[in-house]
Amino acid sequence: MKPLKLISSIILVVCLAACEPLVTFKEPQPAGKDNLLEFPKRLQGQYLSLADSSTLFISDKLIQRVYDVEQKIHPSELDSHTKLSGDTLFNLTINSSEIIKRDGDSLITHIHYVDTLFLMDYDNVARKFKGYYFINKRFDKDSWEVKKIELSKGQLVVSSISTKEDIENLTAITESTQDTVAPFKFTATKKQFKEFVKNNGFSESETFIKQK
């Protein structure tokens, strides 16, 4: 895949992924636990993704992911999502533009994209349970998307419910009838949610290394 096309594809996937989760819960999880007022100091910091070298920033109430990449490419490598006009490169996917530098026949382009993953408020709830942190984002009036965060020995693992096995696991534990189309909505007690986590739920994960 062409370099610039790869970056554009990453950003496009990020934008699409933020639209609709695969699984939601009727209420924030774990049920019955108090909401955190802020993330603890030990969790706050800067983390580097092992997957794509993006940076994850966690402050007292905010989680952001920053993509910051500089690439040298030839004009022939530009894809249909980008357009070059003079010394300005237009990204048609996210409606942005930037001034580029030239190095002989090559272009030096810089991609900077900030994705706000979580901002603690009425529609973004964080809870702690059994050594894990769970961030709940309201999807609609009565459903929430949930992700699990674990920090151990400088490694931060962010996990989501994204596989067929996770859905089958939840369906069995909650003894619910599975929806026919996504997002699949579940109602889980604290005990059922604990069992799901213990049974290797949240199987889709990404690892980040703490930088500071």
N, C-alpha and C positions, 0 to 999 in steps of 0.2 A: 504494500500500500504506500502511496506517496506520502512524504512527511507531513505536508500541510493538510492533506486529506485526512491523515490519521488524527491530527489535533482537532480538526473540525468535527470529525466523527465522535471523538471523545466528548466534546462540548455538547454535541447534539444528543448523545446518549444520556448525559447528565440532565439535560433539560427535559427529555422525555421521561426519564426515570422519576423525576420529581412530580409528574402529573398524577399517576395513579398507582397505589401499592397493590400487591397481589393479595395480601391478607390484612384485614382490619379487625379490631375488637370493639365490642359495644361500649366499653368504658376503658379509661387508662389502666395500664397494667404495671405491677400486680394490683389487683383489686383490693381495696381496703387499706392500702399504704398511704402515708402522708406524702404530699408533694415536697420536693426539695425547694428551698428558697434560692439556692445557688449551687453551682458545682463546687466541690471541695477543692482546696488548694492543691492537693496531690494530683488531681485530675487535670487541672489547668496547665496549659503550656503549648508548645509547638511540636508537631509530630510530622515525620516524613513517611509518605506512603511507599511501601515496597513494591506496589503494583505499577505506579506511573510517575513517581517522584513528585507528585503534588504535595502540598503542605496543608495539614489540618491544624487549625488554631482553636483552642478551647479557652474561653475566659470564664468569668463568674456566671454568666447567663447565656453565652453565645458560642455556637460552634460554626466555623466557616472553613470551607475548603478552597484553597487558592491554587490555580494552575498558572505557572509562570515559566514559559519556555521560549528560548531563542533558537531559531533555526536558519541555516543557510540553504537556500533552494535556488533552482533555476526556474525562470518564468514558465518553462514547458511543464513543470511539475504542479502548477496551479490546477485545482480541480474546479468543478462546476459551482462550488459554494463560494468561490473567491473571484475577485475581479481586480485587476491592476490598472490604475489610471494615473499616469505620471509617476510620482513617488508616493502615491497613496494606495494602500491595499484595502479593499472592501471585503468584509466577511458577510455574505448574504444570509448565512444561517442565523446569526444573532444580531444582524443589523448594526455592525460596528465597523470602524475604519481606523487605520493607523498609518503613520508616516514610516516608510521603510528606508533602509540604507542600502546602497549598492556596493558590491565588491566585485569589480570586473563584470562578468556576465551574470553573476549571481545576485540574489536578493537576500538581505538579512532581515528577517521578520521576528517580531516579539509578540507572543500571545500571553495576555494577562486576563484571567477570568476568575471572578470570585463567586462562589456558590454558598449562600447562607443555608446551612442544613438545619439549624435549630436556634430559636431565640425564645428563651423562657418567658412565657406569658400565659394568658388565659387559654390559648389554643396550642400551647407547647408545654407539656408537663413532664418533669423528670422525677423519677423515683428510684430509691435504692432498695435492693433485696438480695440477701444471701451473697454479698460481696460484689454484686453486679449493679450497674446503673442501667436504667431503662428510660429511653426518651420516647415520649408519646406525642405524636403530631396529629391534631384533629384533621380528619379527612372530610367529614361532613357533620351534620348536626348530631348524629349519634354513632359515629364510628371513628376509630383512632388507629393510626399506623404506629407500630412499635418496633424499636431497634434496641439491641442489647450492646452495652459497652463494658469491656473488662480491661483493667490495667494491671499488669504483672511484670515486675522486673524490667521496667522501661518499655515494654511492648503494650501498645493499645490495640485491642481487637474490637472492631465494630461489626456486629452481626445482624443479619436480617432474616425474615421468613420468606424464602424465595424459591423453594423447591417443592416438587410433588410429594416428597417424603415428609416434609414439614407439614403440609396440608393434611396428608393422611394421618400423621401422628396427632395433630390437633383434633381432627374429626373423631378419632378413636377415644382420646382422652376426655373430650368434652361431650361425647356421645350425642353429637349434633348431626343434623342433615346437611350435607355439603351443598353449597350453592352451585348452580350450573355455569355461572360466568363470574369472572373476577370483577371487583375484589370480593374474596370470600370472607364473609363476616362471621366472627365467632363470639360467643359469650363464655367466659372462663372465670371460675372462682380462683381465689388465691392458691388453694391447694392444687387445682388442675393446672394452673399456670406454672407452679413450682415443678410439677411432674413433667410438664412439657420441656422446661429448661433442663431438668435432670436427664431427660431422655434425648439429649443432644439436639433439642430444638434450636432454632436460629442457626441453621447449618451453613448458610451462605455468609462468609466472613472476609474481612480485609484487615491486614495487619499494618500498623504504623509504629515507627520507632521514635521515642521521645528525643527531641533535640535540645530543648531547654524549657 
